[in-house]
Amino acid sequence: AGAGMSIKAFSDLEETLSKVDVTFGKSSASVKKWADTSIQKMGLAKQTALDATALFGDMGTGMGMNQKEAAKMGMGLTQLGADMASFKNVSIDRAQTALAGVYTGETEALKSLGVVMTETNLAEFAASKGITKKISDMTQAEKVQLRYNFVMDKTTNAQGDFARTSDSLANKTRTAKEKTKELSAQLGGKLAPIFNKILEVGTK
């Protein structure tokens, strides 16, 4: 049963790596390299970090962003999700769901984490940055970029919190769970060739 779980974890990682390649194209190499240290920097297994980044990136490219921009934003939001989870003491899933509002425009989940992203606040923020174009006249990609900049500006207290408090019990618990996931995938990678040979014999 343990071997089966490890092989599944490895298979999930392979599927995620494929998704990263499709989503980010030439920028996928930098995303994969960034995720190599995700367990240390964010307390997230490589598969968890890549899966979140690919999801954000897929939404970004779907709204007209180029792959390089989508990769940069996806990595930024994944790191912020880990920091928000640490700072607000919430699950990483809740933090990432809230941050998806950068793409969707949904504000309630963000509000529950202390980020009030109303149209008025966005317009005032845009004006403060010298942006004269009305939000209603912006492309989808421009709106996403504006929301991203706004959220990053309003979460400065949370940014870097995982690194600051990585020794806390809550973060150690989160990291231990993700480290188990990472080790399971690594073991699955070693078992996969044997499993594939068994499958080949069984299907002949």
Secondary structure as the mmCIF struct_conf table of DSSP 4:
data_model
#
loop_
_struct_conf.conf_type_id
_struct_conf.id
_struct_conf.beg_label_comp_id
_struct_conf.beg_label_asym_id
_struct_conf.beg_label_seq_id
_struct_conf.end_label_comp_id
_struct_conf.end_label_asym_id
_struct_conf.end_label_seq_id
HELX_RH_AL_P HELX_RH_AL_P1 GLY A 2 PHE A 24
HELX_RH_3T_P HELX_RH_3T_P1 GLY A 25 SER A 27
HELX_RH_AL_P HELX_RH_AL_P2 SER A 28 ALA A 35
TURN_TY1_P TURN_TY1_P1 ASP A 36 THR A 37
HELX_RH_AL_P HELX_RH_AL_P3 SER A 38 LYS A 41
TURN_TY1_P TURN_TY1_P2 MET A 42 MET A 42
BEND BEND1 GLY A 43 GLY A 43
HELX_RH_AL_P HELX_RH_AL_P4 LYS A 46 GLY A 62
TURN_TY1_P TURN_TY1_P3 MET A 63 GLY A 64
HELX_RH_AL_P HELX_RH_AL_P5 GLN A 67 LYS A 88
TURN_TY1_P TURN_TY1_P4 ASN A 89 ASN A 89
HELX_RH_AL_P HELX_RH_AL_P6 ILE A 92 LEU A 99
TURN_TY1_P TURN_TY1_P5 ALA A 100 ALA A 100
HELX_RH_AL_P HELX_RH_AL_P7 GLY A 101 THR A 104
HELX_RH_AL_P HELX_RH_AL_P8 GLU A 108 LYS A 111
TURN_TY1_P TURN_TY1_P6 SER A 112 GLY A 114
HELX_RH_AL_P HELX_RH_AL_P9 GLU A 119 SER A 128
TURN_TY1_P TURN_TY1_P7 LYS A 129 GLY A 130
BEND BEND2 LYS A 133 LYS A 133
HELX_RH_3T_P HELX_RH_3T_P2 ILE A 135 ASP A 137
BEND BEND3 MET A 138 MET A 138
HELX_RH_AL_P HELX_RH_AL_P10 GLN A 140 LYS A 154
TURN_TY1_P TURN_TY1_P8 THR A 155 GLY A 160
HELX_RH_AL_P HELX_RH_AL_P11 ASP A 161 ARG A 164
TURN_TY1_P TURN_TY1_P9 THR A 165 ASP A 167
BEND BEND4 SER A 168 SER A 168
HELX_RH_AL_P HELX_RH_AL_P12 LEU A 169 GLY A 202
TURN_TY1_P TURN_TY1_P10 THR A 203 THR A 203
#
